[in-house]
Amino acid sequence: MSSSLLPAPGRRLVLAFALGAGLLSGCAGGKAEQRPDVVWPLPPEKARVKFLRAFAREDDLNAGGFQTALRVVIPASPDAVIQQPTGLALSPDGRFLYVTCASVGRVIRVDLRESKLEVVSIDEGKQPASPFDVAVDGQGNLYISDMVNHAVWAYTPAGKFLLKIPVGDKPTGVAVDPRRQLLYVVVGVTQKTDHRVEVFSLKGQKLRTMGTRGIGPGQFNFPTHLAVGRDGNLYVVDMLNFRVQVFDPEGQLVTMFGMPGAGEPGTFDKAKGVALDGFGNVYVTDSQQGTVQIFNPAYQPLLTFAGRATLPGYLLVPGAIAIDARNTIYVADFAGGSVNEYQLINTTAEDSFLAPPEGKAEAGGPTTK
């Protein structure tokens, strides 16, 4: 039987609160105690997700001595602060994390290697008024949805304007399929318009429309964020239908998973963000519960981590999520005004497969070794 991300058989999957009495630093004999790791699930289960840090300012990145000295001479921009983050995207090499802050009209670039935050310098007069979400193509170009101007703006990594793509009413979530050169945009998320996904080429040519407002397969009810898998399948968080819908690169519905609920594995209250790790597991944030759920490639629930609390590692209103090639997980906490960083640990591809109960084969389920 393979090891699983799930707790041991027979134990109910729960939010793993890893905050013991000694979590907060204290003093013993004048010596500060080291904070224990914040991990999920709780011991004695094997830890699978570890909280690393939360950041909103450059100081939060724990820069080394040289960077600290440099900032004494050249102070960071006072605008280089993450506020109410709504979108996340990583550069192809994983060095830069882009954060959109729609309420303040700001796009922040986090240099994860040099521990720096800066406002993306966009060509004057060609800036999004309300940058909700951001996606990055294979060359590192940025695609930023703008709810006020009803468009997606494209820029080089340095912020040089490339093109403006009119996309319809109030675009929100965006995603890029770099292999097929496709841009996906969630459009029309209001009470009076169709809720749909528009598909464009990266040069701005409209290719097709996916869905209308409704509850049926392939329809949407307040969709939010998007993600593209390695196989080109598109994952759409269908928030008020309490599910994630999966489409192939041609726009045909493959499957959907999730149901209404408030914290039970496989259920969603207000799902918002979606991303995939290097093993093909799917991560979905829930803004109402403050959690992140992990599903395996067969869309079975594996683990829930975080939770709504004002404690290290926890989340208030999580939304966008991004995962790099090393399975480092970044979650935008809108109400917390920061990005939480986690690491998937002690995990291999085999851990995504669930073992059937003893002596019973699971028909149609994933195999185990």
Contacts in CASP RR format, 6 or more apart in sequence:
PFRMAT RR
TARGET T0000
AUTHOR 0000-0000-0000
METHOD contacts of the structure
MODEL  1
MSSSLLPAPGRRLVLAFALGAGLLSGCAGGKAEQRPDVVWPLPPEKARVK
FLRAFAREDDLNAGGFQTALRVVIPASPDAVIQQPTGLALSPDGRFLYVT
CASVGRVIRVDLRESKLEVVSIDEGKQPASPFDVAVDGQGNLYISDMVNH
AVWAYTPAGKFLLKIPVGDKPTGVAVDPRRQLLYVVVGVTQKTDHRVEVF
SLKGQKLRTMGTRGIGPGQFNFPTHLAVGRDGNLYVVDMLNFRVQVFDPE
GQLVTMFGMPGAGEPGTFDKAKGVALDGFGNVYVTDSQQGTVQIFNPAYQ
PLLTFAGRATLPGYLLVPGAIAIDARNTIYVADFAGGSVNEYQLINTTAE
DSFLAPPEGKAEAGGPTTK
1 355 0 8 1.000
1 368 0 8 1.000
2 350 0 8 1.000
2 351 0 8 1.000
2 353 0 8 1.000
2 355 0 8 1.000
2 368 0 8 1.000
2 369 0 8 1.000
3 46 0 8 1.000
3 350 0 8 1.000
3 351 0 8 1.000
4 302 0 8 1.000
4 351 0 8 1.000
4 352 0 8 1.000
4 353 0 8 1.000
4 354 0 8 1.000
4 355 0 8 1.000
5 48 0 8 1.000
5 294 0 8 1.000
5 296 0 8 1.000
5 302 0 8 1.000
5 303 0 8 1.000
5 347 0 8 1.000
5 351 0 8 1.000
5 352 0 8 1.000
6 13 0 8 1.000
6 302 0 8 1.000
6 303 0 8 1.000
6 354 0 8 1.000
7 13 0 8 1.000
7 41 0 8 1.000
7 45 0 8 1.000
8 45 0 8 1.000
9 355 0 8 1.000
9 357 0 8 1.000
9 358 0 8 1.000
13 265 0 8 1.000
13 301 0 8 1.000
13 303 0 8 1.000
13 304 0 8 1.000
14 41 0 8 1.000
14 304 0 8 1.000
15 40 0 8 1.000
15 263 0 8 1.000
15 291 0 8 1.000
15 304 0 8 1.000
15 305 0 8 1.000
15 306 0 8 1.000
15 307 0 8 1.000
16 39 0 8 1.000
16 40 0 8 1.000
16 41 0 8 1.000
16 42 0 8 1.000
16 45 0 8 1.000
16 304 0 8 1.000
16 305 0 8 1.000
17 42 0 8 1.000
18 36 0 8 1.000
18 37 0 8 1.000
18 38 0 8 1.000
18 39 0 8 1.000
18 40 0 8 1.000
18 42 0 8 1.000
19 38 0 8 1.000
19 311 0 8 1.000
19 312 0 8 1.000
20 36 0 8 1.000
22 33 0 8 1.000
22 35 0 8 1.000
22 36 0 8 1.000
23 35 0 8 1.000
23 36 0 8 1.000
23 38 0 8 1.000
23 311 0 8 1.000
23 312 0 8 1.000
24 35 0 8 1.000
25 32 0 8 1.000
25 33 0 8 1.000
25 34 0 8 1.000
25 35 0 8 1.000
26 32 0 8 1.000
26 33 0 8 1.000
27 33 0 8 1.000
35 312 0 8 1.000
37 47 0 8 1.000
37 50 0 8 1.000
37 51 0 8 1.000
38 50 0 8 1.000
38 51 0 8 1.000
38 312 0 8 1.000
38 313 0 8 1.000
39 47 0 8 1.000
39 48 0 8 1.000
39 49 0 8 1.000
39 50 0 8 1.000
39 51 0 8 1.000
39 345 0 8 1.000
40 47 0 8 1.000
40 48 0 8 1.000
40 49 0 8 1.000
40 303 0 8 1.000
40 304 0 8 1.000
40 305 0 8 1.000
40 306 0 8 1.000
41 47 0 8 1.000
41 48 0 8 1.000
41 303 0 8 1.000
46 346 0 8 1.000
47 345 0 8 1.000
47 346 0 8 1.000
48 303 0 8 1.000
48 305 0 8 1.000
48 344 0 8 1.000
48 345 0 8 1.000
48 346 0 8 1.000
48 347 0 8 1.000
48 351 0 8 1.000
49 294 0 8 1.000
49 303 0 8 1.000
49 305 0 8 1.000
49 329 0 8 1.000
49 342 0 8 1.000
49 343 0 8 1.000
49 344 0 8 1.000
49 345 0 8 1.000
50 342 0 8 1.000
50 343 0 8 1.000
50 345 0 8 1.000
51 312 0 8 1.000
51 313 0 8 1.000
51 340 0 8 1.000
51 341 0 8 1.000
51 342 0 8 1.000
52 328 0 8 1.000
52 341 0 8 1.000
52 342 0 8 1.000
52 343 0 8 1.000
53 60 0 8 1.000
53 61 0 8 1.000
53 62 0 8 1.000
53 340 0 8 1.000
53 341 0 8 1.000
54 60 0 8 1.000
54 312 0 8 1.000
54 313 0 8 1.000
54 333 0 8 1.000
54 338 0 8 1.000
54 339 0 8 1.000
54 340 0 8 1.000
54 341 0 8 1.000
55 61 0 8 1.000
55 82 0 8 1.000
55 110 0 8 1.000
55 117 0 8 1.000
55 338 0 8 1.000
55 339 0 8 1.000
55 341 0 8 1.000
56 81 0 8 1.000
56 82 0 8 1.000
56 83 0 8 1.000
56 337 0 8 1.000
56 338 0 8 1.000
56 339 0 8 1.000
57 76 0 8 1.000
57 80 0 8 1.000
57 81 0 8 1.000
57 82 0 8 1.000
57 117 0 8 1.000
58 71 0 8 1.000
58 76 0 8 1.000
58 80 0 8 1.000
58 115 0 8 1.000
58 116 0 8 1.000
58 117 0 8 1.000
60 338 0 8 1.000
61 110 0 8 1.000
61 115 0 8 1.000
61 116 0 8 1.000
61 117 0 8 1.000
62 115 0 8 1.000
63 71 0 8 1.000
63 115 0 8 1.000
63 116 0 8 1.000
64 115 0 8 1.000
67 114 0 8 1.000
67 115 0 8 1.000
67 116 0 8 1.000
76 116 0 8 1.000
76 117 0 8 1.000
76 118 0 8 1.000
77 118 0 8 1.000
77 119 0 8 1.000
79 106 0 8 1.000
79 119 0 8 1.000
80 108 0 8 1.000
80 117 0 8 1.000
80 118 0 8 1.000
80 119 0 8 1.000
81 108 0 8 1.000
81 117 0 8 1.000
82 99 0 8 1.000
82 101 0 8 1.000
82 108 0 8 1.000
82 117 0 8 1.000
82 337 0 8 1.000
82 338 0 8 1.000
82 339 0 8 1.000
83 101 0 8 1.000
83 103 0 8 1.000
83 104 0 8 1.000
83 106 0 8 1.000
83 337 0 8 1.000
84 101 0 8 1.000
84 102 0 8 1.000
84 103 0 8 1.000
84 104 0 8 1.000
84 334 0 8 1.000
84 335 0 8 1.000
84 337 0 8 1.000
85 99 0 8 1.000
85 100 0 8 1.000
85 101 0 8 1.000
85 320 0 8 1.000
85 332 0 8 1.000
85 333 0 8 1.000
85 334 0 8 1.000
85 337 0 8 1.000
85 338 0 8 1.000
85 339 0 8 1.000
86 100 0 8 1.000
86 101 0 8 1.000
86 102 0 8 1.000
86 103 0 8 1.000
86 131 0 8 1.000
86 132 0 8 1.000
86 133 0 8 1.000
86 319 0 8 1.000
86 320 0 8 1.000
86 332 0 8 1.000
86 334 0 8 1.000
87 99 0 8 1.000
87 100 0 8 1.000
87 132 0 8 1.000
87 133 0 8 1.000
87 134 0 8 1.000
87 173 0 8 1.000
87 225 0 8 1.000
87 319 0 8 1.000
87 320 0 8 1.000
87 332 0 8 1.000
88 97 0 8 1.000
88 98 0 8 1.000
88 99 0 8 1.000
88 100 0 8 1.000
88 134 0 8 1.000
88 320 0 8 1.000
88 321 0 8 1.000
88 322 0 8 1.000
88 330 0 8 1.000
88 332 0 8 1.000
88 339 0 8 1.000
89 97 0 8 1.000
89 98 0 8 1.000
89 134 0 8 1.000
89 135 0 8 1.000
89 136 0 8 1.000
89 142 0 8 1.000
89 322 0 8 1.000
90 96 0 8 1.000
90 97 0 8 1.000
90 98 0 8 1.000
90 136 0 8 1.000
90 322 0 8 1.000
90 324 0 8 1.000
90 330 0 8 1.000
91 97 0 8 1.000
91 98 0 8 1.000
91 136 0 8 1.000
91 140 0 8 1.000
91 157 0 8 1.000
92 136 0 8 1.000
92 138 0 8 1.000
92 139 0 8 1.000
92 140 0 8 1.000
92 178 0 8 1.000
94 112 0 8 1.000
94 324 0 8 1.000
94 325 0 8 1.000
95 111 0 8 1.000
95 112 0 8 1.000
95 113 0 8 1.000
96 109 0 8 1.000
96 110 0 8 1.000
96 111 0 8 1.000
96 112 0 8 1.000
96 157 0 8 1.000
97 109 0 8 1.000
97 110 0 8 1.000
97 112 0 8 1.000
97 322 0 8 1.000
97 330 0 8 1.000
97 339 0 8 1.000
98 107 0 8 1.000
98 108 0 8 1.000
98 109 0 8 1.000
98 110 0 8 1.000
98 120 0 8 1.000
98 134 0 8 1.000
98 136 0 8 1.000
98 142 0 8 1.000
99 107 0 8 1.000
99 108 0 8 1.000
99 109 0 8 1.000
99 110 0 8 1.000
99 134 0 8 1.000
99 332 0 8 1.000
99 339 0 8 1.000
100 106 0 8 1.000
100 107 0 8 1.000
100 108 0 8 1.000
100 131 0 8 1.000
100 132 0 8 1.000
100 133 0 8 1.000
100 134 0 8 1.000
100 144 0 8 1.000
101 107 0 8 1.000
101 108 0 8 1.000
101 131 0 8 1.000
102 130 0 8 1.000
102 131 0 8 1.000
102 132 0 8 1.000
102 147 0 8 1.000
103 130 0 8 1.000
105 128 0 8 1.000
105 129 0 8 1.000
105 130 0 8 1.000
105 131 0 8 1.000
106 119 0 8 1.000
106 131 0 8 1.000
107 119 0 8 1.000
107 120 0 8 1.000
107 122 0 8 1.000
107 128 0 8 1.000
107 131 0 8 1.000
107 134 0 8 1.000
107 142 0 8 1.000
107 144 0 8 1.000
108 117 0 8 1.000
108 118 0 8 1.000
108 119 0 8 1.000
108 120 0 8 1.000
109 117 0 8 1.000
109 118 0 8 1.000
109 119 0 8 1.000
109 120 0 8 1.000
110 116 0 8 1.000
110 117 0 8 1.000
110 339 0 8 1.000
111 117 0 8 1.000
111 118 0 8 1.000
120 142 0 8 1.000
120 155 0 8 1.000
120 159 0 8 1.000
121 158 0 8 1.000
121 159 0 8 1.000
122 128 0 8 1.000
122 155 0 8 1.000
122 159 0 8 1.000
122 161 0 8 1.000
123 155 0 8 1.000
123 159 0 8 1.000
123 160 0 8 1.000
123 161 0 8 1.000
126 153 0 8 1.000
126 161 0 8 1.000
126 164 0 8 1.000
127 153 0 8 1.000
128 144 0 8 1.000
128 145 0 8 1.000
128 146 0 8 1.000
128 148 0 8 1.000
128 149 0 8 1.000
128 151 0 8 1.000
128 153 0 8 1.000
129 146 0 8 1.000
129 148 0 8 1.000
129 149 0 8 1.000
130 146 0 8 1.000
130 147 0 8 1.000
130 148 0 8 1.000
130 149 0 8 1.000
131 144 0 8 1.000
131 145 0 8 1.000
131 146 0 8 1.000
132 145 0 8 1.000
132 146 0 8 1.000
132 147 0 8 1.000
132 171 0 8 1.000
132 172 0 8 1.000
132 173 0 8 1.000
133 144 0 8 1.000
133 145 0 8 1.000
133 172 0 8 1.000
133 173 0 8 1.000
133 174 0 8 1.000
133 225 0 8 1.000
133 320 0 8 1.000
134 142 0 8 1.000
134 143 0 8 1.000
134 144 0 8 1.000
134 145 0 8 1.000
134 174 0 8 1.000
135 142 0 8 1.000
135 143 0 8 1.000
135 174 0 8 1.000
135 175 0 8 1.000
135 176 0 8 1.000
135 183 0 8 1.000
136 142 0 8 1.000
136 143 0 8 1.000
136 176 0 8 1.000
137 143 0 8 1.000
137 176 0 8 1.000
137 178 0 8 1.000
137 181 0 8 1.000
137 202 0 8 1.000
138 176 0 8 1.000
138 178 0 8 1.000
139 157 0 8 1.000
140 156 0 8 1.000
140 157 0 8 1.000
141 154 0 8 1.000
141 155 0 8 1.000
141 156 0 8 1.000
141 157 0 8 1.000
141 162 0 8 1.000
141 202 0 8 1.000
142 154 0 8 1.000
142 155 0 8 1.000
142 156 0 8 1.000
142 157 0 8 1.000
142 159 0 8 1.000
143 152 0 8 1.000
143 153 0 8 1.000
143 154 0 8 1.000
143 174 0 8 1.000
143 176 0 8 1.000
143 183 0 8 1.000
143 202 0 8 1.000
144 152 0 8 1.000
144 153 0 8 1.000
144 154 0 8 1.000
144 155 0 8 1.000
144 174 0 8 1.000
145 151 0 8 1.000
145 152 0 8 1.000
145 167 0 8 1.000
145 171 0 8 1.000
145 172 0 8 1.000
145 173 0 8 1.000
145 174 0 8 1.000
145 185 0 8 1.000
146 152 0 8 1.000
146 153 0 8 1.000
146 171 0 8 1.000
147 170 0 8 1.000
147 171 0 8 1.000
147 172 0 8 1.000
149 164 0 8 1.000
150 166 0 8 1.000
150 167 0 8 1.000
150 168 0 8 1.000
150 169 0 8 1.000
150 170 0 8 1.000
150 171 0 8 1.000
151 164 0 8 1.000
151 165 0 8 1.000
151 166 0 8 1.000
151 167 0 8 1.000
151 168 0 8 1.000
151 171 0 8 1.000
152 164 0 8 1.000
152 165 0 8 1.000
152 167 0 8 1.000
152 171 0 8 1.000
152 174 0 8 1.000
152 183 0 8 1.000
152 185 0 8 1.000
152 200 0 8 1.000
153 161 0 8 1.000
153 163 0 8 1.000
153 164 0 8 1.000
153 165 0 8 1.000
154 161 0 8 1.000
154 162 0 8 1.000
154 163 0 8 1.000
154 164 0 8 1.000
154 165 0 8 1.000
154 202 0 8 1.000
155 161 0 8 1.000
155 162 0 8 1.000
156 162 0 8 1.000
163 203 0 8 1.000
163 204 0 8 1.000
165 183 0 8 1.000
165 200 0 8 1.000
165 204 0 8 1.000
167 185 0 8 1.000
167 187 0 8 1.000
167 198 0 8 1.000
167 200 0 8 1.000
168 187 0 8 1.000
168 188 0 8 1.000
168 198 0 8 1.000
169 187 0 8 1.000
169 188 0 8 1.000
169 190 0 8 1.000
169 193 0 8 1.000
170 187 0 8 1.000
170 188 0 8 1.000
170 189 0 8 1.000
170 190 0 8 1.000
171 185 0 8 1.000
171 186 0 8 1.000
171 187 0 8 1.000
171 188 0 8 1.000
171 198 0 8 1.000
172 186 0 8 1.000
172 187 0 8 1.000
172 189 0 8 1.000
172 223 0 8 1.000
172 224 0 8 1.000
172 225 0 8 1.000
173 185 0 8 1.000
173 186 0 8 1.000
173 224 0 8 1.000
173 225 0 8 1.000
173 226 0 8 1.000
174 183 0 8 1.000
174 184 0 8 1.000
174 185 0 8 1.000
174 186 0 8 1.000
174 226 0 8 1.000
175 183 0 8 1.000
175 184 0 8 1.000
175 225 0 8 1.000
175 226 0 8 1.000
175 227 0 8 1.000
175 228 0 8 1.000
175 234 0 8 1.000
176 182 0 8 1.000
176 183 0 8 1.000
176 184 0 8 1.000
176 202 0 8 1.000
176 228 0 8 1.000
177 183 0 8 1.000
177 184 0 8 1.000
177 228 0 8 1.000
177 232 0 8 1.000
177 234 0 8 1.000
177 249 0 8 1.000
179 232 0 8 1.000
180 232 0 8 1.000
180 249 0 8 1.000
181 201 0 8 1.000
181 202 0 8 1.000
182 199 0 8 1.000
182 200 0 8 1.000
182 201 0 8 1.000
182 202 0 8 1.000
182 207 0 8 1.000
182 228 0 8 1.000
182 249 0 8 1.000
183 199 0 8 1.000
183 200 0 8 1.000
183 201 0 8 1.000
183 202 0 8 1.000
183 204 0 8 1.000
184 197 0 8 1.000
184 198 0 8 1.000
184 199 0 8 1.000
184 226 0 8 1.000
184 228 0 8 1.000
184 234 0 8 1.000
185 197 0 8 1.000
185 198 0 8 1.000
185 199 0 8 1.000
185 200 0 8 1.000
186 195 0 8 1.000
186 196 0 8 1.000
186 197 0 8 1.000
186 223 0 8 1.000
186 224 0 8 1.000
186 225 0 8 1.000
186 226 0 8 1.000
186 236 0 8 1.000
187 196 0 8 1.000
187 197 0 8 1.000
187 198 0 8 1.000
188 194 0 8 1.000
188 195 0 8 1.000
188 196 0 8 1.000
189 195 0 8 1.000
189 222 0 8 1.000
189 223 0 8 1.000
189 224 0 8 1.000
193 213 0 8 1.000
194 211 0 8 1.000
194 212 0 8 1.000
194 213 0 8 1.000
195 211 0 8 1.000
195 212 0 8 1.000
195 213 0 8 1.000
195 214 0 8 1.000
195 219 0 8 1.000
195 220 0 8 1.000
195 221 0 8 1.000
195 222 0 8 1.000
195 223 0 8 1.000
196 209 0 8 1.000
196 210 0 8 1.000
196 211 0 8 1.000
196 212 0 8 1.000
196 213 0 8 1.000
196 220 0 8 1.000
197 209 0 8 1.000
197 210 0 8 1.000
197 211 0 8 1.000
197 220 0 8 1.000
197 223 0 8 1.000
197 226 0 8 1.000
197 234 0 8 1.000
197 236 0 8 1.000
198 206 0 8 1.000
198 208 0 8 1.000
198 209 0 8 1.000
198 210 0 8 1.000
199 206 0 8 1.000
199 207 0 8 1.000
199 208 0 8 1.000
199 209 0 8 1.000
199 210 0 8 1.000
199 251 0 8 1.000
200 206 0 8 1.000
200 207 0 8 1.000
201 207 0 8 1.000
208 251 0 8 1.000
210 218 0 8 1.000
210 247 0 8 1.000
210 251 0 8 1.000
211 218 0 8 1.000
211 219 0 8 1.000
211 220 0 8 1.000
212 219 0 8 1.000
212 220 0 8 1.000
213 219 0 8 1.000
213 220 0 8 1.000
213 221 0 8 1.000
214 220 0 8 1.000
214 221 0 8 1.000
214 241 0 8 1.000
215 221 0 8 1.000
215 241 0 8 1.000
216 241 0 8 1.000
217 245 0 8 1.000
217 253 0 8 1.000
217 256 0 8 1.000
218 245 0 8 1.000
218 247 0 8 1.000
218 253 0 8 1.000
218 256 0 8 1.000
219 241 0 8 1.000
220 236 0 8 1.000
220 238 0 8 1.000
220 241 0 8 1.000
220 245 0 8 1.000
221 238 0 8 1.000
221 239 0 8 1.000
221 240 0 8 1.000
221 241 0 8 1.000
222 238 0 8 1.000
222 239 0 8 1.000
222 240 0 8 1.000
223 236 0 8 1.000
223 237 0 8 1.000
223 238 0 8 1.000
223 239 0 8 1.000
224 237 0 8 1.000
224 239 0 8 1.000
224 271 0 8 1.000
224 272 0 8 1.000
224 273 0 8 1.000
224 319 0 8 1.000
225 237 0 8 1.000
225 272 0 8 1.000
225 273 0 8 1.000
225 274 0 8 1.000
225 319 0 8 1.000
225 320 0 8 1.000
225 321 0 8 1.000
226 234 0 8 1.000
226 235 0 8 1.000
226 236 0 8 1.000
226 237 0 8 1.000
226 274 0 8 1.000
227 234 0 8 1.000
227 235 0 8 1.000
227 273 0 8 1.000
227 274 0 8 1.000
227 275 0 8 1.000
227 276 0 8 1.000
227 282 0 8 1.000
228 234 0 8 1.000
228 235 0 8 1.000
229 235 0 8 1.000
229 276 0 8 1.000
229 280 0 8 1.000
230 276 0 8 1.000
230 280 0 8 1.000
232 248 0 8 1.000
232 249 0 8 1.000
233 246 0 8 1.000
233 247 0 8 1.000
233 248 0 8 1.000
233 249 0 8 1.000
233 254 0 8 1.000
234 246 0 8 1.000
234 247 0 8 1.000
234 248 0 8 1.000
234 249 0 8 1.000
234 251 0 8 1.000
235 244 0 8 1.000
235 245 0 8 1.000
235 246 0 8 1.000
235 274 0 8 1.000
235 276 0 8 1.000
235 282 0 8 1.000
236 244 0 8 1.000
236 245 0 8 1.000
236 246 0 8 1.000
236 247 0 8 1.000
236 274 0 8 1.000
237 244 0 8 1.000
237 271 0 8 1.000
237 272 0 8 1.000
237 273 0 8 1.000
237 274 0 8 1.000
237 284 0 8 1.000
238 244 0 8 1.000
238 245 0 8 1.000
238 256 0 8 1.000
238 271 0 8 1.000
239 268 0 8 1.000
239 270 0 8 1.000
239 271 0 8 1.000
239 272 0 8 1.000
240 270 0 8 1.000
242 258 0 8 1.000
242 259 0 8 1.000
242 260 0 8 1.000
242 261 0 8 1.000
242 267 0 8 1.000
242 268 0 8 1.000
242 269 0 8 1.000
242 271 0 8 1.000
243 256 0 8 1.000
243 257 0 8 1.000
243 258 0 8 1.000
243 259 0 8 1.000
243 268 0 8 1.000
243 271 0 8 1.000
244 256 0 8 1.000
244 257 0 8 1.000
244 258 0 8 1.000
244 271 0 8 1.000
244 274 0 8 1.000
244 282 0 8 1.000
244 284 0 8 1.000
244 299 0 8 1.000
245 253 0 8 1.000
245 255 0 8 1.000
245 256 0 8 1.000
246 253 0 8 1.000
246 254 0 8 1.000
246 255 0 8 1.000
246 256 0 8 1.000
246 257 0 8 1.000
247 253 0 8 1.000
247 254 0 8 1.000
248 254 0 8 1.000
255 299 0 8 1.000
257 266 0 8 1.000
257 295 0 8 1.000
257 299 0 8 1.000
258 266 0 8 1.000
258 267 0 8 1.000
258 268 0 8 1.000
258 299 0 8 1.000
259 266 0 8 1.000
259 267 0 8 1.000
259 268 0 8 1.000
260 267 0 8 1.000
260 268 0 8 1.000
260 269 0 8 1.000
261 267 0 8 1.000
261 268 0 8 1.000
261 269 0 8 1.000
262 269 0 8 1.000
262 288 0 8 1.000
262 289 0 8 1.000
263 269 0 8 1.000
263 286 0 8 1.000
263 289 0 8 1.000
263 291 0 8 1.000
263 304 0 8 1.000
265 293 0 8 1.000
265 301 0 8 1.000
265 304 0 8 1.000
266 293 0 8 1.000
266 295 0 8 1.000
266 301 0 8 1.000
268 284 0 8 1.000
268 286 0 8 1.000
268 293 0 8 1.000
269 286 0 8 1.000
269 287 0 8 1.000
269 288 0 8 1.000
269 289 0 8 1.000
270 286 0 8 1.000
270 287 0 8 1.000
270 288 0 8 1.000
270 289 0 8 1.000
271 284 0 8 1.000
271 285 0 8 1.000
271 286 0 8 1.000
271 287 0 8 1.000
272 285 0 8 1.000
272 286 0 8 1.000
272 287 0 8 1.000
272 318 0 8 1.000
272 319 0 8 1.000
272 320 0 8 1.000
273 284 0 8 1.000
273 285 0 8 1.000
273 318 0 8 1.000
273 319 0 8 1.000
273 320 0 8 1.000
273 321 0 8 1.000
274 282 0 8 1.000
274 283 0 8 1.000
274 284 0 8 1.000
274 285 0 8 1.000
274 321 0 8 1.000
275 282 0 8 1.000
275 283 0 8 1.000
275 321 0 8 1.000
275 322 0 8 1.000
275 323 0 8 1.000
275 329 0 8 1.000
276 282 0 8 1.000
276 283 0 8 1.000
276 323 0 8 1.000
277 283 0 8 1.000
277 323 0 8 1.000
277 327 0 8 1.000
277 329 0 8 1.000
277 344 0 8 1.000
278 323 0 8 1.000
278 325 0 8 1.000
278 327 0 8 1.000
279 297 0 8 1.000
279 327 0 8 1.000
279 347 0 8 1.000
279 348 0 8 1.000
279 349 0 8 1.000
279 351 0 8 1.000
279 352 0 8 1.000
280 296 0 8 1.000
280 297 0 8 1.000
280 352 0 8 1.000
281 294 0 8 1.000
281 295 0 8 1.000
281 296 0 8 1.000
281 297 0 8 1.000
281 302 0 8 1.000
281 352 0 8 1.000
282 294 0 8 1.000
282 295 0 8 1.000
282 296 0 8 1.000
282 297 0 8 1.000
282 299 0 8 1.000
283 292 0 8 1.000
283 293 0 8 1.000
283 294 0 8 1.000
283 295 0 8 1.000
283 321 0 8 1.000
283 323 0 8 1.000
283 329 0 8 1.000
284 292 0 8 1.000
284 293 0 8 1.000
284 295 0 8 1.000
285 291 0 8 1.000
285 292 0 8 1.000
285 315 0 8 1.000
285 318 0 8 1.000
285 319 0 8 1.000
285 320 0 8 1.000
285 321 0 8 1.000
285 331 0 8 1.000
286 292 0 8 1.000
286 293 0 8 1.000
286 318 0 8 1.000
287 317 0 8 1.000
287 318 0 8 1.000
287 319 0 8 1.000
287 334 0 8 1.000
289 307 0 8 1.000
289 308 0 8 1.000
290 306 0 8 1.000
290 307 0 8 1.000
290 308 0 8 1.000
290 314 0 8 1.000
290 315 0 8 1.000
290 316 0 8 1.000
290 317 0 8 1.000
290 318 0 8 1.000
291 304 0 8 1.000
291 305 0 8 1.000
291 306 0 8 1.000
291 307 0 8 1.000
291 308 0 8 1.000
291 315 0 8 1.000
291 318 0 8 1.000
292 304 0 8 1.000
292 305 0 8 1.000
292 306 0 8 1.000
292 315 0 8 1.000
292 318 0 8 1.000
292 321 0 8 1.000
292 329 0 8 1.000
292 331 0 8 1.000
293 301 0 8 1.000
293 303 0 8 1.000
293 304 0 8 1.000
294 301 0 8 1.000
294 302 0 8 1.000
294 303 0 8 1.000
294 304 0 8 1.000
294 305 0 8 1.000
295 301 0 8 1.000
295 302 0 8 1.000
296 302 0 8 1.000
296 352 0 8 1.000
296 353 0 8 1.000
296 354 0 8 1.000
296 366 0 8 1.000
297 352 0 8 1.000
297 366 0 8 1.000
298 365 0 8 1.000
298 366 0 8 1.000
300 354 0 8 1.000
300 366 0 8 1.000
302 352 0 8 1.000
302 354 0 8 1.000
305 342 0 8 1.000
306 313 0 8 1.000
306 314 0 8 1.000
306 315 0 8 1.000
306 318 0 8 1.000
306 331 0 8 1.000
306 340 0 8 1.000
307 314 0 8 1.000
307 315 0 8 1.000
308 314 0 8 1.000
308 315 0 8 1.000
308 316 0 8 1.000
309 315 0 8 1.000
310 316 0 8 1.000
313 340 0 8 1.000
313 342 0 8 1.000
315 331 0 8 1.000
315 333 0 8 1.000
315 336 0 8 1.000
315 340 0 8 1.000
316 333 0 8 1.000
316 334 0 8 1.000
316 335 0 8 1.000
316 336 0 8 1.000
317 333 0 8 1.000
317 334 0 8 1.000
317 335 0 8 1.000
317 336 0 8 1.000
318 331 0 8 1.000
318 332 0 8 1.000
318 333 0 8 1.000
318 334 0 8 1.000
318 340 0 8 1.000
319 331 0 8 1.000
319 332 0 8 1.000
319 333 0 8 1.000
319 334 0 8 1.000
320 331 0 8 1.000
320 332 0 8 1.000
321 329 0 8 1.000
321 330 0 8 1.000
321 331 0 8 1.000
321 332 0 8 1.000
322 329 0 8 1.000
322 330 0 8 1.000
323 329 0 8 1.000
323 330 0 8 1.000
324 330 0 8 1.000
326 343 0 8 1.000
327 343 0 8 1.000
327 344 0 8 1.000
327 347 0 8 1.000
328 341 0 8 1.000
328 342 0 8 1.000
328 343 0 8 1.000
328 344 0 8 1.000
329 341 0 8 1.000
329 342 0 8 1.000
329 343 0 8 1.000
329 344 0 8 1.000
330 339 0 8 1.000
330 340 0 8 1.000
330 341 0 8 1.000
330 342 0 8 1.000
331 339 0 8 1.000
331 340 0 8 1.000
331 342 0 8 1.000
332 339 0 8 1.000
333 339 0 8 1.000
333 340 0 8 1.000
350 368 0 8 1.000
350 369 0 8 1.000
352 366 0 8 1.000
353 366 0 8 1.000
353 367 0 8 1.000
353 368 0 8 1.000
353 369 0 8 1.000
354 362 0 8 1.000
354 365 0 8 1.000
354 366 0 8 1.000
354 368 0 8 1.000
355 368 0 8 1.000
356 362 0 8 1.000
356 365 0 8 1.000
356 368 0 8 1.000
END
